[in-house]
Amino acid sequence: MNLTTPLKIGSLQLHSRVFQSPLSGVTDLVFRRLVRRYAPDSMMYTEMVQASSLRHLKEIPRIMEIDANERPISIQLFDCRPDFLGEAAQIAVEQGAQTIDINMGCPVNKITKNGGGSSLLRDPDTAVAIVKAVVNAVNIPVTVKTRIGWSDDEINILDFAQRMQDAGAQMLTVHARTRAQGYNGTANWDWIRRVKEILSIPIIANGDIFSVESAVACLKQTGADGVMCSRGTLGYPFLVGEIDHFLKTGELLPSPSSIARLECAREHLQNLYLYKGERGILQARKHMTWYAKGFSGASELRTQLQEIKNVAEGVDIIDRQIELLAQTV
């Protein structure tokens, strides 16, 4: 397989085979801009949006907000009601989505207990009805993100994937863990290989993509059409671009220095505040702790950044750490 060629998802052509996963509470406009700086061709996803909530809101929720210039971009939806998802997909198209992604993989209890996310693996008839409803509602590609099964005793991804393709899904992303695993243990990439062997639509591999090396190993093992980065980009928005660059050129980019990562953290903090105000500061705390790793003083820095009350305090703490690191270079 030539991973330097464009990837076609239905009528949409992408010039990157590396995707930034939707992540709840993470992949907002601010974060996506940072990732896109290093990976301008890669598909980005909004945080997942509950379809039924759109019926009751007078305004479009902020998490669906898309920059007019950010493309390629997809909006991810979740729910268990096909009609609600069809309506929500139409709203997503109006907002500027280029694909609609349906979440059938989220393992979180508050999602699964209401029939959404990975619980759809146990209800493939509803999953099929959802895909058909969304495909009929919009004229852009519809994709699905899922897991390999509910538990080790209920791995049904091969049949489920075939049914998603037959229902009209035009790409499938497979997180190679069960719902029971959550994010623990090791992703079983071999299931992705088996899915790839039986389907004709693009298959994107997800799970344990934390470096260029792991992405390459996954692509070799699975034969997938691309990879999706999830937790590997937390505090490290450079990853998607690093993998994309390697797949296109064979060249490994030098890793950013600790100072460069902290400068990125500072920018992230400032922009979250500009975008969301005080709520942005609260959200920034977790992001800041993800950036503060891999250098002398990182543990103390994480403790300080977890308690920041305003943007000036956070910037001052980060700047002092940058000064300390600069003295040791």
C-alpha positions as semicolon CSV with decimal commas, in nm:
position;residue;x (nm);y (nm);z (nm)
1;M;0,000;0,000;0,000
2;N;0,124;0,347;-0,088
3;L;0,058;0,565;0,215
4;T;0,178;0,879;0,037
5;T;-0,124;0,886;-0,196
6;P;-0,447;1,070;-0,110
7;L;-0,716;0,881;0,078
8;K;-1,072;0,880;-0,052
9;I;-1,365;0,870;0,189
10;G;-1,660;0,851;-0,042
11;S;-1,655;1,179;-0,237
12;L;-1,397;1,341;-0,007
13;Q;-1,025;1,324;-0,083
14;L;-0,776;1,366;0,201
15;H;-0,407;1,444;0,160
16;S;-0,312;1,285;0,491
17;R;-0,362;0,938;0,633
18;V;-0,314;1,052;0,992
19;F;-0,620;1,163;1,191
20;Q;-0,667;1,348;1,518
21;S;-0,923;1,156;1,721
22;P;-1,223;1,329;1,875
23;L;-1,159;1,358;2,248
24;S;-1,422;1,482;2,491
25;G;-1,307;1,793;2,675
26;V;-0,996;1,818;2,455
27;T;-1,046;1,862;2,081
28;D;-1,200;2,206;2,085
29;L;-1,114;2,481;1,837
30;V;-0,805;2,588;2,033
31;F;-0,653;2,239;2,049
32;R;-0,733;2,162;1,685
33;R;-0,553;2,478;1,573
34;L;-0,237;2,365;1,752
35;V;-0,251;2,018;1,596
36;R;-0,325;2,161;1,253
37;R;-0,022;2,390;1,268
38;Y;0,194;2,078;1,234
39;A;-0,054;1,867;1,035
40;P;-0,239;2,100;0,795
41;D;-0,375;1,817;0,578
42;S;-0,503;1,591;0,857
43;M;-0,868;1,531;0,940
44;M;-0,970;1,681;1,275
45;Y;-1,281;1,601;1,477
46;T;-1,493;1,803;1,716
47;E;-1,568;1,669;2,059
48;M;-1,863;1,432;2,037
49;V;-2,206;1,593;2,036
50;Q;-2,521;1,427;2,170
51;A;-2,779;1,430;1,893
52;S;-3,085;1,449;2,117
53;S;-2,951;1,757;2,298
54;L;-2,960;1,953;1,973
55;R;-3,340;1,924;1,968
56;H;-3,375;2,115;2,292
57;L;-3,107;2,381;2,255
58;K;-3,194;2,720;2,112
59;E;-2,832;2,777;2,011
60;I;-2,578;2,547;1,848
61;P;-2,347;2,419;2,125
62;R;-1,997;2,567;2,137
63;I;-1,837;2,227;2,085
64;M;-1,976;2,221;1,731
65;E;-1,806;2,549;1,647
66;I;-1,579;2,521;1,345
67;D;-1,338;2,783;1,213
68;A;-1,432;2,887;0,860
69;N;-1,081;2,798;0,743
70;E;-1,030;2,466;0,921
71;R;-1,053;2,182;0,675
72;P;-1,069;1,888;0,662
73;I;-1,307;1,877;0,956
74;S;-1,565;1,627;1,085
75;I;-1,831;1,653;1,352
76;Q;-1,876;1,346;1,569
77;L;-2,225;1,263;1,692
78;F;-2,357;1,007;1,940
79;D;-2,699;0,882;2,040
80;C;-2,910;0,569;2,006
81;R;-3,204;0,719;1,817
82;P;-3,171;0,710;1,439
83;D;-3,415;0,998;1,376
84;F;-3,238;1,230;1,621
85;L;-2,902;1,146;1,462
86;G;-3,036;1,217;1,115
87;E;-3,156;1,562;1,226
88;A;-2,832;1,634;1,410
89;A;-2,629;1,535;1,105
90;Q;-2,813;1,794;0,896
91;I;-2,726;2,061;1,154
92;A;-2,363;1,946;1,147
93;V;-2,353;1,987;0,770
94;E;-2,489;2,342;0,808
95;Q;-2,207;2,409;1,054
96;G;-1,948;2,305;0,796
97;A;-1,874;1,939;0,866
98;Q;-1,718;1,752;0,573
99;T;-1,797;1,410;0,719
100;I;-2,030;1,293;0,993
101;D;-1,867;1,048;1,232
102;I;-2,090;0,834;1,453
103;N;-1,946;0,733;1,788
104;M;-2,003;0,364;1,856
105;G;-1,696;0,316;2,074
106;C;-1,709;0,543;2,379
107;P;-1,680;0,319;2,690
108;V;-1,799;0,573;2,949
109;N;-2,092;0,454;3,161
110;K;-2,304;0,767;3,127
111;I;-2,295;0,720;2,748
112;T;-2,337;0,342;2,730
113;K;-2,617;0,318;2,987
114;N;-2,832;0,531;2,757
115;G;-2,763;0,312;2,454
116;G;-2,490;0,522;2,294
117;G;-2,120;0,470;2,231
118;S;-1,988;0,115;2,256
119;S;-2,322;-0,023;2,377
120;L;-2,422;-0,022;2,008
121;L;-2,183;-0,315;1,961
122;R;-2,443;-0,513;2,156
123;D;-2,727;-0,375;1,944
124;P;-2,612;-0,400;1,582
125;D;-2,965;-0,364;1,444
126;T;-2,993;-0,017;1,597
127;A;-2,640;0,065;1,478
128;V;-2,741;-0,027;1,122
129;A;-3,059;0,184;1,148
130;I;-2,850;0,479;1,271
131;V;-2,606;0,462;0,982
132;K;-2,886;0,431;0,728
133;A;-3,075;0,727;0,881
134;V;-2,768;0,952;0,874
135;V;-2,668;0,844;0,523
136;N;-3,020;0,928;0,403
137;A;-3,017;1,264;0,583
138;V;-2,697;1,415;0,444
139;N;-2,497;1,428;0,121
140;I;-2,151;1,403;0,278
141;P;-1,966;1,084;0,380
142;V;-2,079;0,909;0,697
143;T;-1,815;0,727;0,902
144;V;-1,817;0,515;1,220
145;K;-1,572;0,487;1,509
146;T;-1,603;0,175;1,721
147;R;-1,421;-0,091;1,925
148;I;-1,356;-0,462;1,868
149;G;-1,633;-0,572;2,103
150;W;-1,796;-0,533;2,442
151;S;-1,559;-0,769;2,625
152;D;-1,316;-1,054;2,554
153;D;-1,618;-1,285;2,547
154;E;-1,809;-1,059;2,309
155;I;-1,571;-0,964;2,028
156;N;-1,799;-0,916;1,729
157;I;-1,614;-0,656;1,524
158;L;-1,596;-0,863;1,204
159;D;-1,972;-0,903;1,171
160;F;-2,037;-0,552;1,306
161;A;-1,791;-0,388;1,065
162;Q;-1,944;-0,570;0,768
163;R;-2,289;-0,450;0,870
164;M;-2,167;-0,090;0,903
165;Q;-2,024;-0,102;0,551
166;D;-2,341;-0,261;0,414
167;A;-2,550;0,011;0,583
168;G;-2,358;0,282;0,399
169;A;-2,064;0,382;0,622
170;Q;-1,779;0,504;0,402
171;M;-1,496;0,469;0,653
172;L;-1,451;0,275;0,976
173;T;-1,213;0,361;1,258
174;V;-1,142;0,066;1,487
175;H;-1,004;0,119;1,838
176;A;-0,846;-0,220;1,899
177;R;-0,971;-0,259;2,256
178;T;-1,295;-0,390;2,402
179;R;-1,534;-0,173;2,595
180;A;-1,443;-0,365;2,911
181;Q;-1,076;-0,270;2,866
182;G;-1,150;0,101;2,860
183;Y;-0,805;0,242;2,796
184;N;-0,619;-0,029;2,987
185;G;-0,408;-0,316;2,861
186;T;-0,274;-0,337;2,508
187;A;-0,461;-0,266;2,186
188;N;-0,501;-0,587;1,984
189;W;-0,413;-0,459;1,637
190;D;-0,464;-0,802;1,482
191;W;-0,840;-0,746;1,488
192;I;-0,790;-0,438;1,272
193;R;-0,598;-0,651;1,022
194;R;-0,887;-0,896;1,009
195;V;-1,138;-0,616;0,953
196;K;-0,923;-0,471;0,676
197;E;-0,915;-0,808;0,501
198;I;-1,294;-0,830;0,466
199;L;-1,402;-0,470;0,404
200;S;-1,358;-0,250;0,097
201;I;-1,404;0,091;0,265
202;P;-1,103;0,265;0,429
203;I;-1,009;0,126;0,771
204;I;-0,835;0,355;1,018
205;A;-0,637;0,201;1,304
206;N;-0,671;0,344;1,654
207;G;-0,520;0,244;1,987
208;D;-0,165;0,275;2,127
209;I;-0,045;0,522;1,862
210;F;0,199;0,718;2,078
211;S;0,490;0,773;1,837
212;V;0,598;0,760;1,474
213;E;0,741;0,414;1,542
214;S;0,416;0,278;1,686
215;A;0,217;0,423;1,394
216;V;0,446;0,255;1,140
217;A;0,434;-0,076;1,329
218;C;0,054;-0,060;1,344
219;L;0,021;0,014;0,972
220;K;0,255;-0,274;0,886
221;Q;0,071;-0,520;1,108
222;T;-0,282;-0,419;1,010
223;G;-0,256;-0,302;0,649
224;A;-0,489;-0,020;0,757
225;D;-0,542;0,282;0,535
226;G;-0,434;0,525;0,806
227;V;-0,396;0,582;1,180
228;M;-0,585;0,791;1,431
229;C;-0,399;0,948;1,725
230;S;-0,584;0,986;2,053
231;R;-0,417;1,005;2,395
232;G;-0,074;1,038;2,235
233;T;-0,154;1,399;2,151
234;L;-0,243;1,504;2,507
235;G;0,017;1,766;2,591
236;Y;0,184;1,682;2,261
237;P;-0,005;1,836;1,964
238;F;0,300;1,769;1,747
239;L;0,234;1,394;1,708
240;V;-0,011;1,392;1,417
241;G;0,224;1,612;1,214
242;E;0,529;1,401;1,300
243;I;0,360;1,083;1,176
244;D;0,218;1,256;0,869
245;H;0,561;1,394;0,778
246;F;0,727;1,054;0,813
247;L;0,467;0,873;0,603
248;K;0,506;1,132;0,326
249;T;0,885;1,174;0,331
250;G;1,044;0,890;0,530
251;E;1,209;1,157;0,746
252;L;1,188;1,161;1,125
253;L;1,141;1,514;1,253
254;P;1,343;1,605;1,563
255;S;1,131;1,598;1,877
256;P;1,047;1,942;2,018
257;S;1,255;2,044;2,317
258;S;1,108;2,074;2,665
259;I;1,120;2,452;2,621
260;A;0,931;2,431;2,290
261;R;0,665;2,212;2,454
262;L;0,625;2,459;2,741
263;E;0,599;2,749;2,496
264;C;0,320;2,554;2,328
265;A;0,156;2,500;2,668
266;R;0,169;2,874;2,737
267;E;0,005;2,951;2,402
268;H;-0,259;2,683;2,468
269;L;-0,338;2,836;2,806
270;Q;-0,363;3,190;2,670
271;N;-0,587;3,089;2,381
272;L;-0,818;2,879;2,600
273;Y;-0,869;3,187;2,814
274;L;-0,934;3,409;2,512
275;Y;-1,181;3,155;2,373
276;K;-1,364;3,044;2,688
277;G;-1,284;3,294;2,963
278;E;-1,266;3,163;3,319
279;R;-1,395;2,822;3,210
280;G;-1,093;2,803;2,981
281;I;-0,862;2,835;3,282
282;L;-1,030;2,540;3,454
283;Q;-1,000;2,331;3,138
284;A;-0,640;2,442;3,087
285;R;-0,528;2,289;3,418
286;K;-0,545;1,933;3,285
287;H;-0,379;2,031;2,957
288;M;-0,094;2,203;3,143
289;T;-0,020;1,891;3,348
290;W;0,000;1,686;3,027
291;Y;0,263;1,922;2,887
292;A;0,470;1,917;3,207
293;K;0,655;1,590;3,157
294;G;1,002;1,464;3,077
295;F;1,230;1,724;3,233
296;S;1,380;1,816;3,568
297;G;1,121;1,991;3,784
298;A;0,824;1,857;3,586
299;S;0,653;1,702;3,889
300;E;0,661;2,026;4,089
301;L;0,544;2,218;3,783
302;R;0,245;1,989;3,740
303;T;0,143;2,047;4,100
304;Q;0,160;2,425;4,053
305;L;-0,025;2,426;3,721
306;Q;-0,310;2,214;3,860
307;E;-0,401;2,505;4,088
308;I;-0,371;2,810;3,863
309;K;-0,651;3,063;3,915
310;N;-0,589;3,295;3,621
311;V;-0,396;3,317;3,299
312;A;-0,128;3,555;3,430
313;E;-0,039;3,316;3,712
314;G;-0,013;3,025;3,470
315;V;0,202;3,217;3,224
316;D;0,432;3,331;3,504
317;I;0,479;2,975;3,633
318;I;0,555;2,845;3,284
319;D;0,794;3,131;3,205
320;R;0,991;3,069;3,523
321;Q;1,026;2,701;3,432
322;I;1,140;2,794;3,080
323;E;1,405;3,021;3,230
324;L;1,531;2,740;3,451
325;L;1,550;2,499;3,159
326;A;1,726;2,759;2,943
327;Q;1,999;2,788;3,206
328;T;2,071;2,414;3,187
329;V;2,092;2,390;2,807
